Amino acid sequence: MKAVTTSVLAVNGGSSSIKFALYEVNGMLHLLLSGEIENIGAANAVFNYTNTISNLKDSIAAKIADYDEAADFLIDWLEKQDCFASVKAIGHRIVHGMQHTSPERITAALLQELKKISAYDPDHLPEEIKLVEVFSIRHPDTAQVACFDTSFHTSMPQVAKLLTIPRKYIDQGIQRYGFHGLSYSYLMEELRRAAGNEAANGKIILAHLGSGASIAAVENGKSMDTSMGFTPTSGLPMATRTGDLDPGVAWYLMESEKLDAKQFNHLINHESGLLGISETSSDMRELIQTQSTDIRAADAVELFCYQTKKWIGAYAAAIGGIDVLVFSGGIGEHAAEIRSRICDSLGFLGIQIDNARNINDEAIISADAARVSVRVIKTNEELMIARLVCHVLNYSI
């Protein structure tokens, strides 16, 4: 790697993957390396990376049993690239931050606090904590910063945070928090850059549609509501998560199928959603390809589009209209058919897309005569993490 004085490493841990990006800090952020470890714990685990300096891309099959091994694998690889000579700080996506409203340096006290709330998000927080701990052991003198996925939504009004359970549980912190906050923060920055302050301060609905999917309603630059709630399982149907589910289903399955709490949690997070409905795949690309011959795949695609359309309509009502609709995430950025089916029949809101622009994944896909601007913005959580780290540590960018 070329000689770099100061760099920041952004680490984005998912339930079975770790994305990373290394940025040089030199008046602005320059991407040096990026990659992802996929399918951690599975037989087909793989490490993909891109070196932007040499323009080299490669994919390496790897045997990685768990997050501890994944973290060590990533650190070993980065050390071989001589990265840690310049890495001054590591930023981590922390999915659940509860009442934390801004990024902060990771201390022993914060780590202990995160461990206490791990049960709030058992599919992400324990693994993210492991990442922090392994980096602390391997590089104890490197600053680490927590970037909370929930912090974007702390501006939601109380009525949007409340859950209809006895208030004694609300007082214990059981409320709607919302997630995908790093993505939404980045999308708002990009919207402001591309469309100006007036557009970014309007009535905006952001659709982060990927294997994890959510919708956010934003007004005057602030989150007013979002589809994910107490955990990332709620809201829209997703790749393997149910989205909103009648709580009576939990009681029924625990009684009839004798599922315990752990088994039910696994069912709603890893066996449901698009995978559960189609019985074949959690990948929207595969479902689109097979929907004409498999009614189960067709049902999964239709359900996803139908529910997303409902949430957009609901949030337009909640914030009193819509000026801009933004699609992002793997599905939102690349699946023109899904965008078209979601926007179909939303003309009463002023939403109308141009088919040619949509098929070509253009930045603006709305028709010229449409009242609502419909945009496609590629999200970048790793860049947002790096920006937040620089802000916390007062690096000039």
N, C-alpha and C positions, 0 to 999 in steps of 0.2 A: 504494500500500500504506500502511496506517496506520503511524504513528510507532512504531518498535520499537527498543529500546535494544540488546538482544543477541539474536542468532539463530544457529542452527546449521543448516547445510545437509547433508543426508544424500544421498549419491550411491551408487546401486546399479547398477553396470555389469554387463550380461550379455553373451553372445556377439554379439548383434545388437540390443541395446536398452539404454537407460539410464533407470532410474527415479530420481526425486528427490523430496525432501520438505524443506520449509523450516519450522523450528520456532522459535517465540519461546521464549526461556528466561526465565521469570519466576516462580521458585518451583516451577514445573512446566513441562512442554513443551506448548505450544499450536501445533497445526498451522495454518500460514498458507497455504502453497501446496504442491501436489503434482502430479506428472505423469510422463509417460513418452515417450521417443522410441522408436518401434518400427520394426523392419525397416530398420535402418541398412544402407546399401549396396544396398538394393533400390529398384526403381522406385516402390514404394508406401509409402515411408517416411512416417510420420505423427507429429505431436507432439500429445499429448493433455494437457490440464492442468485443474486445478480450483483456483480461488481460494476458499478457505473463508471469507474475510472478506466478499466480495461475493456468495458463492454462485454464482459464474460458472464454467461449464464450457465448454470449446471444444476443437475438434480442427482442427489445421492441417496440410495436406499440405505436405511439404517435400522438397527434393532434397538428400539428405545421403549423400555417397559413402562416408565412412569415419568412424572414431571421432574423428579430429582435427576434422573438420567438425561432427560431432555435439556435441563439447564446446564448440566456439566458438558453435554455434547456441544451446545451452543457456545459456551465459554471457551472450551478447548479449540473450537474452530476459529473463534474471534482472536484468540491468542496466537494461533498459527498465522493469522493475517497481520499480526503485530498491531492490533487495534488498541489495546489497553495502554499503550504508551501515551496516547492522546486523550483517551476517554476520561473526562473530568466528572461526569455525572450520568446516572442511569435513571430514566423515567419509566415508571410502570403504570399501565392501565390497571386500576383497581375498580372492579365492577360496582361494588357496593360500598358507599361511603357514609350512609345514613345522613347525619346532620352536617358533615363536612362540606363546606360551600366553596372551597377553593383548593388548588393543589398545595401540597406541603412536603417538607423534607421528612423522610421516614426515620423515625426514632424507635428505640426499644418500646417506649410507651405506646406509640401509634400501632406498632406491630402487635402488641398485646391486646390493644383495643380491637383490632381487626380479627384477631383469633377468637375473641369473645362473641363476635357477630357472624362467625363463619356459617352458622346454621341458617342464617338468612339467605345465603346463596351458596349451598354446598357444592354446586357444579363449577364455580369459578373461584371464590375466595380462598379455599384451602390451597389450590394450585398456585394462585398468584402469590400467596404468602410464601410458599415453597421457593418460588423464583427469587423473591427478595432475599430469603435466607441463604440460598446457595450463592447468589452474587455477593452477599455480605461475607460469607466464609472465604470465597475465592479472591475477592478484592475488597477487603474491609475498609480501605482508605478512600474508596470512591463514593461520593455522595449519591444517595438514592432519593427519588422524589415520587410521591404517590399522586397520580392524576385520576380523580374519581369520576366514574361514568355517571353518577347520580347528581353531580354538582350543578349541571346545566339546568336541572329541573327544580332546584330549590326556590326558584321564583314563582312556582305555581301557587295560585291562591289556595287557601285552606280548603275550600269546597272541593277542589280537584285532588287533594291529598287524602281526604277522609275515606275510610273504609267503614261499612255499616256493621260494625261489631261493637260490643260493649266498650265504653270509653276507657275502662281500666287497661285494655290492651293497646288502645291508641296511645295512652300515656306511657306505655312501655316501648313506643317507637314503631308499632305495627301500623303502617300507613302506606299510601302509594308514593313511591320514590321516583320511578321512571329510570330508564337506562339509555344506552347509546348516546350519552351526553357528549363524549369526545367527538363523535361523528357529527352530531348536530352543531356543536360549536364550530367545527371546521366548515360545515356547509354554510352557516350564517356568515362566517368571514369571507368565504368565496362568493356568496351571493352579494355581499356588500361591495366586494372588489369588482365584480362583473356588472352589477346592475345599479350600484349607487346607494346612497343612504336612504333615499325615499323608498325604494323598493324593499330594502332590508328592514325598514321600520314599519312596513305595512302588515297586512294579515297574511300569514304564511303557513302553509302546511308542508311539513317535511316528511317524506316517506323513505325511511331506511329499510329497504327490502333485500334481505339476504337470507342465509340459513337461520339467522336470528332476524326478526322483522318487527318494526314498530313504526308508529306514526306520532308526530308531535305537532301541536298547534302553537304557533309563535306570534306574538303581537308586540309591536314596539321593541323588537329584539329580544323579548323575554319569553321563556316557556310558560304557556298557560295551561297546558294539559298534554298528556302523552299516554299511549295505549298500554305500555308495560307499567306494572304497578308495584306491588310489594316485592316481587321477584321478576326476573326476566322471562318467566314462563307465561305470564298473562298477556292479554291483548290479542293480536293477530295470530292465526295459525301459522306455524313456522315449519322448518324442515323436519324436526322431530319433537317439537314442543306443541302442546295442545292449543296455546292461547287461552282465552277466557273459557271457563268450564263451570258448569253448574256444580256447586260444592256437594250437592247430593250424590253426584257420581262417586265421589270419594267414599262416602258412607256405604253406598250400594256395593262397590267393588271390594271394599274391605270385608263386608259381610258375606257376599256371595262367592267371591274368589279367595277369601281369606288372605288378602294382601296386607302386609304390615306397612308401616309408614315409609320405610326405605324402599320397598318394592313399588309402592304407589308413586313415590317421587321419581323413581327410575322410569316408570311407565309414562308419566306425563311429560318427562323431559327428553327421553331417548327413544321411545317406541311410538310416539303419537305424531300429530301434525300431518304433513304431507306423506311421510312414511306410513303412518297408521292408516290413513284413508286409502292410499294407493296399494298398500301391502307389497310394493316393489321397490320404491326409491324415495329418498328424501331430496333428490337433486331436481330442481325445476327444469333444467335442460333436458334431462331424460324423460320427465313426465310430459313435456311439450311434444317430444318426438313420438311418444307412444299413445298419446291421448286419442288419436283417431281409431286405434284398434283395441284399446283397453279402457273400459268404462270407469274402472277404478282410478286410473291416471287422470281421465277427464274430470271425474268428480273432484279430485284433489286440486287441479288447476282452477276449476270453476269456483270452488270454495274459497281459495286464496284470493282470487280477484273480487269475488262478491263481498267478503269480509273487509278487504282493504277499501273498497268503494264505500261501504257503510261507514267506516271510521272517518274517511275524508268528509262525507256528508255531515256526520255528527260534529266534527270539529269546525266545519264551516259554520254550523249553527252556534257552536259554543263561543266563537270569537266574532260572530256577526258578519260573516262573509269571508271571501278569499281573494287575494290579489296575485299570489304566487304559489304554485305547486311545484315542489322539487322532488324528483326521483333520484335515489342513490342506492348504494349497496349492490351486491353482485347481480341480483335480479333487476333491481331498479335501473341499473346502468346499462344492462346488456339485453334484457328480454323485451324487445319492442312489442311483441304480441301481448305480453302481460300488461304493459303500460296502456296499450290501446284498449284492452278489455276492461281495465280499471276505469279509464276515462269515459268509456262508452256510457251514454245516458246521464252524464254529469253536465250536459249542456245547460241545464237550468241554473247552474252555478256560474256559468260563463266559461266553462272549460271545453275547449275544442282543440284537438291536435291535428297537425298536418301529417298525413300518412307518410309522405316521402321523407320528411325530416325525422319522423319517428323511426322508420326503418333504418335510416343511416345513423342513428344514435347521435344526432346533432345536439349542441348545447341547449338550444331552444327548439322545442318540438311543437309548440302551440301554433295554431293558424294565425295569420296576420290579423284577421278580424276578431279574434278571440279577446274577450275582456281580461281573462286570467292568463298570465304568463306561465307556461309549463316548461320547466327546465330539467335537464339531466346534468348532475354534478357528481363527478367521481370523488368519493370521500377519501380521506387520508388520516386515519386515526394516529398513525405513527408520527406524521409531521406535526399534528396537533399536540401530541405528547412532548415532542422536542421543543416546540414553542413554549409550552407551559413550564418546562424545566428551565429554559433560559429566563423566563419571567421570574420564577422563584429565586434563581441564583443570580439574577441581575446581569446575565450575559447580554451583550449588545447584539441585536439582530435587526 
